[in-house]
Amino acid sequence: MFTRREYLKLATAAGLSLAVHPTRLWADDRPRALIRRAIPRGEETLPVVGLGSSASFAQMANEGSIDGIRDVLQTFTDHGGQVFDTAPSYASAEEVAADVAQKLGIVKKLFWATKVNVARGGGKAKPEEARAQIERSIERLGKPQMDLIQVHNLGDVPTQLSILKEYRDAGKLRYIGVTTTFPRQYEELEKIMQVEPLDFIGVDYAIDHRVMEDRIFPLAMDRGIGVLAYQPFGRNRLWRKVEGFALPEWAGEYDIHTWGQFFLKFVVSHPAVTVATPATRRPRHIIDNLGAATGVLPDEVGRRRMIAYLQSL
């Protein structure tokens, strides 16, 4: 079984053929399409692994690394990636990524998921400021109909979600939702999900952070709400956990060849999860991550096996 570093060395050596088919070195050498999952309230499917930008793109944008953003987005779409998650609050990540996407001519290939939140310090949001932020996001991308905008971190949901409903009803926005990665907001999120016509939620979920499985995920499935899974690597927590340890031999049964794929396959194997959105600034990690959207996903027995192995380290 290969480590992530060894896998990526092979990917670099194999060049374009491996880049097009991230799992060609494994098992039977057959090209494999990305696993897709339906949007519960939509009429389309999305690849189960997307791309986040909260830290990586913000850092690259601040550094002026336009070439880095271009390489990541180009690699992502070249290999079938579709869902890109961003926000106006991620420094200049949204602005720079939108400009790069337009110049690359890949806007139509992307399912663009951004956010709105002008509520300061947990207070009230001014409707005119929320509308202005939404309009800037739409204008930056230049898409006639934005794919998804969510209320970021449950900021004044009554005000900002109402505005998103207006945009959806007017045909300027396809899907709406809310997000949070703060445990103190989980109870509020559950209440909102019970009463609001949400298309998506965005929440933190990882193999060592499974609280969403208790109430939020069952409610999402019951209410027909799609789930974007943030922080599937537990920020850097999971990488520290497995440092120096090899994958179990049985990981190959689920077409898992690196720790990154181990973590991602666990996340996307939950039936409530529509798309996981790991962030990265390295094109070779894009290829590795998208490899988790191919082959076999673990069943419930496999998921328990993965949890037990990680806990044993």
C-alpha positions as CSV (number, residue, x, y, z in Angstrom):
1,M,0.0,0.0,0.0
2,F,1.3,3.4,-1.0
3,T,1.6,6.5,1.2
4,R,0.2,9.7,-0.1
5,R,3.7,11.0,-0.9
6,E,4.6,7.8,-2.8
7,Y,1.3,7.9,-4.7
8,L,2.0,11.5,-5.7
9,K,5.5,10.7,-6.9
10,L,4.0,8.0,-9.1
11,A,1.4,10.5,-10.3
12,T,4.1,13.0,-11.3
13,A,6.1,10.3,-13.1
14,A,3.1,8.9,-14.9
15,G,2.2,12.4,-16.3
16,L,-1.0,13.1,-18.2
17,S,-2.3,9.6,-18.4
18,L,-2.5,9.3,-14.6
19,A,-3.8,12.9,-14.3
20,V,-6.7,12.0,-16.5
21,H,-7.5,8.8,-14.7
22,P,-6.3,9.2,-11.1
23,T,-6.7,5.5,-10.3
24,R,-5.2,3.9,-13.4
25,L,-2.2,2.5,-11.5
26,W,-4.5,0.5,-9.3
27,A,-6.2,-2.9,-9.6
28,D,-7.4,-3.4,-13.2
29,D,-6.1,-0.3,-15.0
30,R,-9.6,0.7,-16.2
31,P,-10.5,4.4,-16.5
32,R,-13.2,5.3,-13.9
33,A,-15.7,8.0,-13.9
34,L,-16.2,10.2,-10.9
35,I,-18.9,9.1,-8.5
36,R,-21.8,11.6,-8.6
37,R,-24.7,12.2,-6.2
38,A,-28.0,13.9,-6.9
39,I,-29.0,17.2,-5.4
40,P,-32.1,16.3,-3.4
41,R,-34.2,19.2,-4.5
42,G,-32.6,19.5,-8.0
43,E,-32.6,17.6,-11.2
44,E,-28.8,17.2,-11.5
45,T,-25.9,15.3,-10.0
46,L,-22.6,16.5,-8.8
47,P,-19.2,14.8,-8.3
48,V,-18.9,13.8,-4.6
49,V,-15.5,15.5,-4.2
50,G,-15.2,19.3,-4.8
51,L,-12.8,22.0,-3.9
52,G,-12.8,24.4,-1.0
53,S,-11.0,27.8,-0.7
54,S,-11.3,29.0,2.8
55,A,-7.6,28.9,3.7
56,S,-5.7,27.8,0.6
57,F,-7.1,30.3,-2.0
58,A,-7.2,33.1,0.5
59,Q,-3.5,32.6,1.2
60,M,-2.6,32.3,-2.5
61,A,-4.6,35.5,-3.3
62,N,-2.9,37.4,-0.5
63,E,0.5,36.2,-1.8
64,G,-0.5,37.3,-5.3
65,S,-0.1,33.7,-6.5
66,I,-2.5,34.0,-9.5
67,D,-0.6,31.3,-11.3
68,G,-1.2,29.0,-8.4
69,I,-4.9,29.6,-8.4
70,R,-5.1,29.2,-12.1
71,D,-3.2,25.9,-12.0
72,V,-5.5,24.5,-9.2
73,L,-8.7,25.5,-10.9
74,Q,-7.5,24.3,-14.3
75,T,-6.4,20.9,-12.9
76,F,-9.7,20.6,-11.0
77,T,-11.9,21.1,-14.0
78,D,-9.7,19.2,-16.4
79,H,-10.2,16.1,-14.2
80,G,-13.9,16.4,-13.8
81,G,-14.2,18.6,-10.7
82,Q,-17.2,20.8,-10.5
83,V,-18.2,22.1,-7.1
84,F,-16.1,25.1,-5.9
85,D,-16.9,26.5,-2.5
86,T,-15.9,30.1,-1.6
87,A,-17.1,33.2,0.3
88,P,-16.6,37.0,0.1
89,S,-15.1,36.7,3.6
90,Y,-12.1,34.5,2.5
91,A,-9.9,37.6,1.9
92,S,-9.8,38.1,-1.9
93,A,-10.2,34.4,-2.7
94,E,-13.7,34.7,-4.3
95,E,-12.8,37.8,-6.3
96,V,-9.5,36.4,-7.6
97,A,-10.9,32.9,-8.3
98,A,-13.8,34.3,-10.2
99,D,-11.5,36.4,-12.4
100,V,-9.3,33.4,-13.1
101,A,-12.3,31.2,-13.9
102,Q,-13.5,33.7,-16.4
103,K,-10.1,34.1,-18.1
104,L,-9.7,30.3,-18.3
105,G,-13.2,30.0,-19.8
106,I,-14.3,27.4,-17.2
107,V,-17.2,29.3,-15.5
108,K,-19.8,27.0,-17.2
109,K,-17.9,23.9,-15.9
110,L,-18.1,25.0,-12.3
111,F,-20.9,24.7,-9.8
112,W,-20.1,27.9,-7.9
113,A,-21.1,27.8,-4.2
114,T,-20.6,31.1,-2.3
115,K,-22.0,32.8,0.7
116,V,-23.4,35.9,2.2
117,N,-23.0,37.4,5.6
118,V,-22.9,41.1,6.6
119,A,-24.2,40.6,10.1
120,R,-21.4,41.9,12.4
121,G,-20.7,40.3,15.7
122,G,-23.8,38.1,15.6
123,G,-26.1,41.2,15.2
124,K,-28.6,42.2,12.6
125,A,-27.7,42.4,8.9
126,K,-28.6,45.5,6.9
127,P,-30.6,44.3,3.9
128,E,-29.0,46.8,1.5
129,E,-25.5,45.6,2.5
130,A,-26.5,41.9,2.1
131,R,-27.9,42.6,-1.4
132,A,-24.8,44.6,-2.3
133,Q,-22.6,41.6,-1.3
134,I,-24.7,39.2,-3.3
135,E,-24.7,41.4,-6.3
136,R,-20.9,41.7,-6.1
137,S,-20.6,37.9,-6.0
138,I,-22.8,37.5,-9.0
139,E,-21.0,40.2,-11.0
140,R,-17.6,38.8,-10.2
141,L,-18.4,35.4,-11.7
142,G,-20.4,36.8,-14.6
143,K,-22.8,33.8,-14.6
144,P,-26.4,34.7,-15.5
145,Q,-27.7,32.5,-12.7
146,M,-25.6,31.8,-9.6
147,D,-25.6,28.2,-8.6
148,L,-25.7,28.4,-4.8
149,I,-25.4,31.1,-2.1
150,Q,-25.7,30.2,1.6
151,V,-26.0,32.3,4.7
152,H,-22.5,32.0,6.2
153,N,-22.2,30.9,9.8
154,L,-26.0,31.4,10.4
155,G,-25.6,35.2,10.3
156,D,-29.0,36.8,10.9
157,V,-30.7,34.1,9.0
158,P,-34.2,35.7,9.0
159,T,-32.9,38.7,7.1
160,Q,-30.3,37.2,4.8
161,L,-32.1,34.0,3.9
162,S,-35.2,36.0,3.0
163,I,-33.1,37.9,0.6
164,L,-31.8,34.7,-0.9
165,K,-35.3,33.5,-1.4
166,E,-36.1,36.6,-3.3
167,Y,-33.1,36.0,-5.6
168,R,-34.1,32.4,-6.1
169,D,-37.7,33.3,-6.9
170,A,-36.5,35.9,-9.4
171,G,-34.4,33.3,-11.2
172,K,-31.1,34.9,-10.3
173,L,-30.1,32.1,-8.0
174,R,-30.6,28.3,-8.3
175,Y,-30.1,27.1,-4.8
176,I,-30.0,28.5,-1.3
177,G,-28.8,27.3,2.1
178,V,-27.0,28.0,5.4
179,T,-23.7,27.0,6.8
180,T,-21.9,26.6,10.2
181,T,-18.8,25.0,11.5
182,F,-19.4,26.1,15.1
183,P,-20.7,23.5,17.6
184,R,-22.5,26.2,19.5
185,Q,-24.7,26.8,16.4
186,Y,-25.6,23.2,15.7
187,E,-28.9,23.4,17.7
188,E,-29.9,26.5,15.9
189,L,-29.0,24.9,12.5
190,E,-31.3,22.0,13.3
191,K,-34.2,24.4,14.1
192,I,-33.7,26.3,10.8
193,M,-33.6,23.0,8.8
194,Q,-37.0,22.0,10.3
195,V,-38.8,25.1,9.1
196,E,-37.0,26.7,6.1
197,P,-37.1,25.5,2.5
198,L,-33.3,24.9,2.3
199,D,-31.6,23.3,-0.7
200,F,-28.3,22.9,1.0
201,I,-26.4,23.1,4.3
202,G,-22.7,23.4,4.7
203,V,-21.2,21.8,7.9
204,D,-18.0,20.4,9.2
205,Y,-17.7,16.6,9.0
206,A,-14.8,14.2,9.3
207,I,-14.0,10.6,10.4
208,D,-13.1,11.8,13.8
209,H,-15.9,14.4,14.0
210,R,-19.1,12.6,13.5
211,V,-21.6,14.6,15.6
212,M,-23.6,15.4,12.4
213,E,-24.6,11.8,12.1
214,D,-26.8,12.0,15.2
215,R,-29.4,14.5,14.2
216,I,-28.3,16.9,11.4
217,F,-27.7,14.3,8.7
218,P,-30.9,12.3,9.4
219,L,-32.9,15.5,9.3
220,A,-31.2,16.6,6.0
221,M,-32.2,13.3,4.4
222,D,-35.7,13.6,5.8
223,R,-36.1,17.1,4.6
224,G,-34.4,16.6,1.2
225,I,-31.5,19.0,1.9
226,G,-28.2,18.6,0.2
227,V,-25.0,18.6,2.3
228,L,-21.6,20.2,1.6
229,A,-19.1,18.6,4.0
230,Y,-16.4,21.0,5.0
231,Q,-13.1,20.2,6.7
232,P,-13.0,16.5,5.7
233,F,-9.4,16.4,6.8
234,G,-10.3,18.0,10.2
235,R,-8.2,21.0,9.1
236,N,-4.7,19.5,9.9
237,R,-5.8,17.4,12.8
238,L,-6.1,14.1,10.8
239,W,-2.8,14.5,9.1
240,R,-1.1,14.8,12.4
241,K,-2.9,11.7,13.7
242,V,-1.7,9.4,10.9
243,E,1.8,10.8,10.5
244,G,4.3,7.9,10.3
245,F,1.5,5.2,10.0
246,A,0.7,3.1,7.0
247,L,-2.7,2.5,5.5
248,P,-4.3,-0.8,6.5
249,E,-3.9,-3.5,3.8
250,W,-7.6,-3.8,3.4
251,A,-7.9,-0.1,2.3
252,G,-7.4,-1.4,-1.3
253,E,-10.8,-3.1,-1.1
254,Y,-12.3,0.4,-1.3
255,D,-9.9,1.7,-3.9
256,I,-8.1,3.8,-1.3
257,H,-4.5,4.4,-2.0
258,T,-3.6,7.4,0.2
259,W,-4.6,8.8,3.6
260,G,-6.3,11.7,1.8
261,Q,-8.5,9.2,0.0
262,F,-9.1,7.3,3.2
263,F,-10.5,10.4,4.9
264,L,-12.5,11.6,1.9
265,K,-14.0,8.2,1.1
266,F,-15.3,8.0,4.7
267,V,-17.0,11.4,4.4
268,V,-18.6,10.9,1.0
269,S,-19.7,7.3,1.8
270,H,-22.3,8.8,4.2
271,P,-25.6,8.9,2.1
272,A,-26.5,12.4,3.4
273,V,-23.3,14.0,2.0
274,T,-23.7,15.4,-1.4
275,V,-20.2,16.8,-1.9
276,A,-17.0,17.1,0.3
277,T,-15.0,20.2,-0.4
278,P,-11.4,19.7,0.7
279,A,-9.1,22.8,0.2
280,T,-5.7,22.6,-1.3
281,R,-3.2,24.8,-3.1
282,R,-1.4,22.0,-4.9
283,P,-2.6,20.6,-8.3
284,R,-1.2,17.1,-7.5
285,H,-3.4,17.0,-4.4
286,I,-6.4,17.8,-6.6
287,I,-5.7,14.6,-8.5
288,D,-5.3,12.6,-5.4
289,N,-8.5,14.0,-3.8
290,L,-10.6,13.3,-6.9
291,G,-9.3,9.8,-6.8
292,A,-11.5,9.4,-3.7
293,A,-14.5,10.0,-6.0
294,T,-13.7,6.8,-8.0
295,G,-14.1,3.1,-7.5
296,V,-15.7,1.5,-4.4
297,L,-17.1,3.4,-1.5
298,P,-17.1,1.7,1.9
299,D,-20.4,0.3,3.2
300,E,-21.4,0.6,6.8
301,V,-19.2,-2.3,7.8
302,G,-16.3,-0.7,6.1
303,R,-17.0,2.7,7.7
304,R,-16.9,1.1,11.2
305,R,-13.7,-0.7,10.2
306,M,-12.1,2.7,9.2
307,I,-13.1,4.3,12.4
308,A,-11.7,1.5,14.5
309,Y,-8.4,1.5,12.6
310,L,-7.9,5.3,13.0
311,Q,-8.7,5.0,16.7
312,S,-6.1,2.3,17.1
313,L,-3.3,4.5,16.0
